[in-house]
Amino acid sequence: MSYVEGLRCRECGRPYPAEALHVCEWCFGPLEVVYDYEAIRAAVSRASIAAGPLSIWRYADLLPAAADGAVSLGAGFTPLVRADRLAAELGLRELWIKNDTLNPTGSFKDRVVSVALTKAQELGFKVAACASTGNLANSVAAHAAHAGMESVVFIPADLEAGKVVTTAVFGGRLVAVEGNYDDVNRLCAELAGEHPAWAFVNVNVRTYYAEGSKTLAFETAEQLGWQAPDHVVVPVASGSQLTKVAKGFKELWAVGLLDEEPHVRISGAQATGCSPVATAFAAGRDVVKPVKPDTIAKSLAIGNPADGPYALEAVRASGGGFGSVTDDEIVAGIRLLARTEGIFAETAGGVTIASLVQLVDSGVVRPDERVVALVTGNGLKTIEAVAPHCRPTATIAPTLEAFAEAVDLPAEL
């Protein structure tokens, strides 16, 4: 069953029914889902969660849609990998990588889309749509195909080839728009008014869609033995993921799944070429000024982040910080994670790891903390970013002599 009581404006607090609504009609603030936490507390337990599926739907009591008939490809319950080699290089006592590269379409977006389309079907929608920088397009097209829904997906025309192919293959309508993500998103906001029968996952059902990101916090705590970490580093695009991760840890305490009240420090990670939230944080501003994106981290290239102010507030309230890293640092972050832990991340993961390095160097992430870094997309999606730097060690003739001459091996090998 669903424990949703309704929706509420995050700005003025005005209540709304649990319908396909995302903006307050009075103050234009964003809406959020309201739950009956007392009822959830009475119904949920660590044992009931452990008995559930190995997916985000093990936490159905804390999600805004019912698990029965969920639109699911098996998203969630991805590995939490103890990263001792990377921790040693950074001087950290305990570091974990939440490896969301292993979701069905290769990114964390499978979490939010599974929730969004499950709720969309509950509300009677037959068409799934979205504006996307790539990962969301992949996920919406795949989940819609699985559910037998039509899909109409909009992307910037200059998107990475891998993300275009891995959206188009699912057979829905894929529309490339001449412009950046903010242009695409603006068009989709207009189309949502023209096509009220379409479920735009990040427009008219965004309120429900965003709740899927909480499962990153739920899984992290469960995989740590029902303990919250000290510090989490989260990549920031719209800012929604960061705010929902922070909310997720608080909800676990509210419903009695944690023994101690969590005090998780949350830090954000952005590319310097699109860092409006990190810039506002560094300047001590409350206003997040839009920017024009210019970075290889296209999945984070949202110049006017809808949840930027809320991400800013969550980081400040928790005592965290923000990283802002160059394209060269992003590539270095991808290669560092791959070399030390065997995980190949897309450019957003490079932003996370490079920002972690920066946050450690500046003292924001402390050596004695239990740290979790969220790696949210597979490197095969953005192979262009590292291809110039990752070439064969040598090209040789098929002879022992050619190998010996070309490859200098350590004596112990």
N, C-alpha and C positions, 0 to 999 in steps of 0.2 A: 504494500500500500504506500501511498505518498503522504508525507507529513508536511506538505506545503500548505501554509495558511493563506498565502496571497503574495502580492508584491508591494514594495514600498519605495518611495523616492529617496535616494541617498542624500538629497539636499534638504528638502522641506519635510520629509517624513510622511507625506500624504499616502494613504493606502490605496491599493488597486487590486482587482481580482486577478487570479492566475491565468491570464489570457496572453495573446500574442502582442504584448506591449513592451516597450523598452524605454520610453521617454515620458516624463511627467508632463501632463498637459497644462499645468499651472506654472511651473518654474523651469521646465525643460531639462531638469536634472535626470540622470540615468536611474533606472529602477533596479532593485535587487530582490531576490527571493527571500521570503520570510518563512521560517520553519517553526514547528512546535517542538522545541528542544526537550521539553519535559516528556512528551510522548515518545520521542526518539530514545531518550535515556532509559525509559522503561522497556523499550522493545529491543534495543541493540546491545550486543556484548561482544567481547573479543572472540568468544566461541562461535557466535552466530556468523560473524564475519569470516572466520576461518573455514566455516562450512560452506561458504559461498563460492562462486566461480573464481577462477584465477584471471580476473579482469576487473575493470572499474566497477562492475555491477555487484561486486561483493559489498560495496558501500552504498547500495541502492537506498537505504533508509536516510542517507544524508544527501541524496540527489533529488532533483525536482521532477523526475519522471519515474514511472514504475518499471521494475526489471522485467516483468512479464511482457514478452513481445518486444524487448529492447532491440533496437537496430545496432547490432554489434558484430564486429569482425574480430573481437577478442582483444580490444585495446586495454592496456594497463597491466599491472603487476609485472612491470619490466624490472630487470636486475638493478639492485643497489650494490655497486661494485666497490669494495674497499681498495682504494688507490694508494697503496703504500709506496710504490716507486715514485709516483708524482708527488706525494706528500713529502718524501725525503728530499726531493729536489727543491721544494718550496719551503722546507723547514717547518712543516706542520706535523702535529702529533697524530691527528686522525682525520683523514679525508676520504669522502665517499663520492662516487659519481652515480647519479641517477641516470641510467642509460636508456633514454627514451628513443634511441635510434632503432630499437627493436620492436617498435609498434608496427601494426599491419602495413601501413603505408609509409613507414619510416620516420614518423615524427609524432610529437605529443598532440598534434591536432586531432588525432584519432580519438582522444579522450573527449574533447569538447564537441566534436561532430557526432559521436555516438549519443551523447546526451541531447544535443540539439535536435537531431532527426527523430529520436525516440519521442521527444516532447512534440515535435512538429506533427508526427503521425497521430499522437493523442489529440492534438488540436484540429485534426482533419486536413492538414496540408498534403498535397500530392506532388508538389514540385519543390526541390531543394535548390537553393541558389546561394551565391556568396561573392564577395570581393576578396581577392587573395593575392599574396605575394608568392604563392607556390604551394606550400605545404597544405594549407587549407583547401586549395583547389584539388589536390590529390585526394584528400580525405573525403571531401564532399562527393566527388565523382564516384569514388569507390563505395562509400556507404549507401549512396543513392542507388547504385547499380544492385547492391546486395538486397536492398529493401524493395526493389521494383519501383522506385520513384524516378520521375524525370529530374534531370539536373541541368542547370544553366549557371555556368561558372565564368567569372570575369577576372582577367589577369592583366598586368602591364605587358605591353607588347615586347619588351626587352628582357623577359624572364629567362632564367637559365633553361637550356634545352631539355635537360633531364626532367625538370618539373613540368614542362609542357607535355612531353611524351607520356609521362606517368599520370597525367590527368586525362589526356585525349584517349588513351587506351581503353578507358572504361565506357566509352561510347556516348557520353552526354554531350551537351552543347558547350563548347569552350570558346569564349569570346575574348580576343586580345584587344586591349584598348591602348591607343597611342597616348601615353602619359604615365605618370608614376602612380603608386598605390593610392595616394590621396585623391587623385583624379578618378581612379576606378571606384573608390569607396563613395565618392560624391555621386557618381552616376548610379551606383546601386541604391543609394538612399532615395534618389529620385524614382528609380524603377520600382522600389518597394511600394511607393504610393500608387504607381500605375498598375501594379500587379499584386493586389492584396491577397491573392490565393497562393502566392509563392512564399515559401519559408526561406527568407534570407538569414542564414545562420548568424551572421554578425550585424544584422540590422533588427528586423522585427522579432526574432527569437533570440537575440543576443543575451537577454537577461538569463535565459536557461542555459544557453551554450557556454557562457563563461563559467558556470558552476562546475563543469567537467574538470577544470584545472585544479580544483581542490583535491582531486584524487592523488595528485603528486605528493601533497602533504600527508594524506592518509596512508599511502603506501610507504612513504619514507619512515613514518613513525612505527608502523607495523613491522617493517623489515629491520628496524633498530630495536626490536623487542618491546614495542609500545613505549618508546621514549622519543622525545623531540630532540633534534640536534641543537647545537648552540648557534649555528650560523648557516644560512642558505644563500647561495649566489644564483640569481635568476636572470636570464636574458630578458630584455625589455623591448617590446615593439609597441603595441597599444598600451601596455602597462597592466592589462587585465590579468595575465598569468601571475604576476607578482602579487597583486592584491588578493587573488583567490588562494594562493599558497599560504599567505599570512592568515587569511580567514580560516583555512582548513585546519591549521594547528589549533586555533582557538575553539573551533567546533568540536574537535576531539576531546578537549577539556570540558566543554559545556555538556557533553553527553556521557561523561564518565569513562571514556576509554583511555585516558592518561591518568597516572597516579599523582603526578605533580603538574601544577600549572606551567605551561610552556612559556619560556621567555626567549623566543627565537629571534636572533638578529637577522634581518633580511637586507641583502645588498643587491643592487641592480647592475646590469651589464649592458652597455650600449657601444655601438661603433661610433667613432668620432665623426664620421661622415653623416651620421643621423643620430644625434645625441641630445634631443631637446630636453629630456627629463634629467639626464646627467648634468647638463649645462645649468638648468634651473637649480639643481641641488648644490652645485659648486658655487653658484652666485648667491645662494641663500634666498632665492625668490620662491614665491608660492605660485606664480604664473608660469606655465610652460608655453614658451613661444614656439610656434610652428617653424620648421626649417624645410629646406629642399634637400631630399636625400641624395647622397653621393658616396656610396660604399658598396663593397662586394658582398656585404651581408644583407642581401635583398630581402630575406625573410624577416628582418628586423627594420626594414626601411620604411617606417611610417613617420612621416614628418610632422603630423598633427595627431598625436596619440590620444584617443578618446579617454583612456583611464590614466593618462599621465599625471594629473594632479593627485589622484588617489594613490598611485604608486609612490609618488614623492612623499606623501603623508605617511604611508606605511613604512617606508625606509627610515624616515626621520623618527617616527614613534618607536621603532624597534632598536634604534641606535646603530643602524647599518650605514652603508655608504654607497657610492656609485663608481663604477669603472667606466672609462671612455677610452677606446683603443683604436689604433690606426689599422688600415688594411694590412700592412706588413705584420703588425702584431697579431692580427686575426689569423693569418696564415701560420705564423709561428706557434700560436696556440693550438691550432689543428694538429700540427706536426708534433708538438710536445705531448699532447694527449695520446696520439697514435704511438709515438715512440716509447712512452713510459707504461701505457696501460692497454695497448692493443685495441683502442676504440677509435673508429674513424668518424669524426663529427663533421657536419656541414658548417658553413661559415658562422651560423648563430652559435654553435658549440665552440668555435674558435673565439668568438666574442666572450663567451662565459669563461673559458680557461685563461685567455689573455687578461681579462678583467680580474680574475682571481689572483693572478700573478701580481698585477698592479695593486690590488687591495692588500695583499700580504706585504708587499714592499713598503706600502704607506702606513702599515700598522693597523688598518681597519679590521682585517681578518687577523686574529691573534693566534700565535703558535699553539696555545694550549686548548683551543676550541675543537669541538667535534663539528667538522665542516661538511656540508653537502653541496655539490655543484650540479646544477641541472643541465644536462646535455640533451637537447630537445629534437635533434634531427640528424639523419644519416648522411655521411660524407659523400655517398654516391650521388646525392641530389645536386651537389655543387662542385663537381669534380674539376670544373674549369679553374677554380680558385687555386688549387694546389698542383694542377698538371704541369705548369712550367717548372716547378721545383722538385718534382718527383719523377726522376728518369732512371733508366737502368744504370747500375754501377759501372758496367762496362759492356761493350759489344765486341765479341771475340770470334775467332775461327773455332771450329769444333775440335780443338787439340789441347792436350795437357799443357804443352808449352805456352800456348796463347793464354790459357787461364792463369798459369803461374806468373806470367809477365804482367798481366792486367790487374790481377786482384791481390792486394797486399793483405794477407791474413795474419792475425796475432799469433805468436808462437804457440800458445796453448791450444789453438785450433789445428 
